[in-house]
Amino acid sequence: MRVKTVQINWHDRLPIFSVDFDHSWQGDGWRFSTGGGDNKGRSWRLRRPQDPLHEAQPVEFLASLNRHTAPVNVVRFSPASGRLASAGDDGVIIIWRQVDSPPAALADHLEDSAGKETWRPAAMLRGSLADICDLAWSPDGAFLVSASVDNTARVWDAREARCVQVLADHSHYVQGVAWDPLNEFVATQSSDRSLRIYRWLGSRSRRAGEQVARLEASHRSMPAADGRSHRQRLFHDDNLASFFRRPSVSPDGRLLATAAGVQRQPADARNACFIWARDRLRAEPVLRLAGHAKPIVATRWAPCMFAEAGAGAGAGWLSQGPRMMLAVASQSAVSLYDTSVGARAVGLMDGLHYAAIADLAWAADGSHLVIVSIDGFASVASLDQPTAALPLPLPLHDPVPEAQPASRPAANPAAHKSQARKRVAPTLVSTL
């Protein structure tokens, strides 16, 4: 594994809040996008190691996306096409599409024409009442779910550019969302110390006005490890100095990884990533990845699966099937996990940045990982996978069990009035 912090002017030396790869791109190398504190999204190309320019400068600038009026907190490519969704503090979601470059005479008058690509807004989704922290696409690219500091997650129809449902069950900022690649559930994480899982109903034929998602499970605590103490909280409270709690679902849909986990012991390593199994979404987590020195802000599964390594088969998280890779980003380090070798990290990248990590993303074949930080820089990790990536489509698994009636009524949305918000400078987090 080789890691390099790329010293280029990513976002005018302002914080980088998000990164994502375009897994449908057919060009040479890998295309990815970043969102930052300069109110812009930017598109980049990661050169292949065989490229003569890779060692000197592994990243090439492609385009700038300039329609936002406030910091861009999240960028996400559609898994079904090359469209890109971006959102941030202006509360607007912009869906971008790549277009042919304008004529040279016109390009001189366009602010965002200085690049090898040209992107234009295909749709603008308005309706969020406050800053948007995170986004996730449905696997077919037809819908989006957004996380906002108005205490709601909103489901959007990307084709009709409208909000189709407001998920108002959280009582504090919603800071992370994830969509099941098998299109059966959506997960949200909030600074109210909860994880909520919704059954996705939108793929079925429904009448106008009917809900497209239904609350399936809610998790705040679990029994203490000693069996005698009171139930222990699963997640950090709203004092956690981070804007993001980004969960993710494994490429086969079997495992859900969460951010901002906390445990009572040991005192010097209380931070953990909790894992839920697809067939036990209403039960307690099936695995904890502990030992992180600082709180976890993002998790990201490699988008592909890998052939089994042979040695050590059966000793991992799953009894059978291809192995998968998970990257867990705390505020100061990134840990890598392999589902075929147990719950201990197989790699650790620490001391990369002078301020908190905000997001990370994998290349389509799992060979590279890009890590971004609020110090205004990004690092590129190159990984030598022991086995080859397997082609998609993914295998099918049993659907999520039908939900039971909720044990408590959903909170009154009228009670979720936005509190007075002040954007706390992330640099208050201690540096390395």
Secondary structure, DSSP 8 states (H G I E B T S, - for coil): -EEEEE-S-SSTTS-EEEEEE-TT--SSSEEEEEEETTS-EEEEEE--TTSTTTTT--EEEEEEE---SS-EEEEEE-TTSS-EEEEETT--EEEEEEE----HHHHTT-TT-SSS-EEEEEEEE---SS-EEEEEE-TTSSEEEEEETTS-EEEEETTTTEEEEEE---SS-EEEEEE-TTSSEEEEEETTTEEEEEEE-TTS---TTS-SEEEEEEESEE--TTSSS--EE-B--TTSS-S--B-EE-TTSSEEE-SSEE-SSSTT--EEEEEEEGGGTTS--SEEEEEESS-EEEEEE-SSEE---STTTTSSSSSSS-B-EEEEEESSEEEEEETTS-SS-SEEEES--SS-EEEEEE-TTSSEEEEEETTS-EEEEE---SS-EE-SS-------------SS----GGG----------GGGS---
